[in-house]
Amino acid sequence: MQKEKFYTTNDLSLATLISLYIPIEHIDRNDSSRVVFVFERSKELDRLVEAYFRKELQVEPQTYFQQLRLIKSRLHQED
């Protein structure tokens, strides 16, 4: 069984965390009510997601919120 090449999420907080380490490949806007963030799947990404849901990560708060602002800005620019 071949793993998916991409990982997708519509969770803004998870997308923000992932994007601190792995670039966003694409933002899918096919559904007008929400966006989907697309990342290239890797072992590093799978570990990040697992650690996120297990609450095992620590991120410097200012860095996280700066990244969140950047993503929100990108969303508004592409409207």
C-alpha positions in Angstrom: 0.0 0.0 0.0 1.4 3.3 -1.1 1.2 6.3 1.3 -0.4 9.5 0.2 2.0 11.9 -1.4 0.4 14.9 0.4 -1.0 15.6 3.8 -4.0 17.9 4.0 -5.7 19.7 6.9 -8.2 22.4 7.4 -7.0 23.0 11.0 -5.3 26.4 11.1 -3.4 25.8 14.3 -2.0 22.5 13.0 -1.2 24.0 9.6 0.6 26.9 11.4 2.7 24.5 13.4 3.6 22.3 10.4 4.5 25.4 8.4 7.2 26.3 10.9 9.1 23.3 9.7 7.7 22.3 6.3 6.5 24.7 3.6 2.8 24.8 2.5 2.6 23.4 -1.0 -0.8 24.7 -1.8 -3.9 26.2 -0.3 -7.0 24.5 -1.7 -10.0 26.8 -1.9 -12.4 24.5 -3.8 -14.8 24.6 -0.8 -16.0 28.2 -0.4 -16.7 27.7 3.3 -13.2 26.6 4.3 -9.6 26.3 3.0 -7.4 23.1 3.1 -3.7 23.4 3.6 -1.6 20.9 1.6 1.8 19.7 2.6 4.2 17.3 1.0 4.1 14.1 3.2 7.3 13.0 4.8 8.4 11.1 7.9 9.2 14.4 9.5 5.7 15.7 8.8 4.1 12.5 10.2 6.2 12.8 13.4 5.1 16.4 13.8 1.4 15.6 13.4 1.7 12.7 15.8 3.5 14.9 18.4 1.0 17.7 17.9 -2.0 15.4 18.7 -0.1 13.9 21.7 0.7 17.4 23.0 4.4 16.7 23.0 5.6 19.8 21.2 6.8 23.1 22.6 7.1 26.1 20.3 8.2 29.6 21.2 4.9 31.6 21.4 6.1 34.7 19.5 7.4 32.5 16.6 4.2 30.6 16.5 2.0 33.7 16.4 4.2 35.4 13.9 3.7 32.4 11.6 0.0 32.4 12.2 -0.2 36.1 11.2 1.8 35.3 8.1 -0.6 32.5 7.1 -3.6 34.6 7.7 -2.1 37.4 5.6 -1.5 34.9 2.8 -5.1 33.7 3.0 -6.4 37.3 2.6 -3.9 38.1 -0.2 -5.2 35.1 -2.2 -8.9 36.0 -1.8 
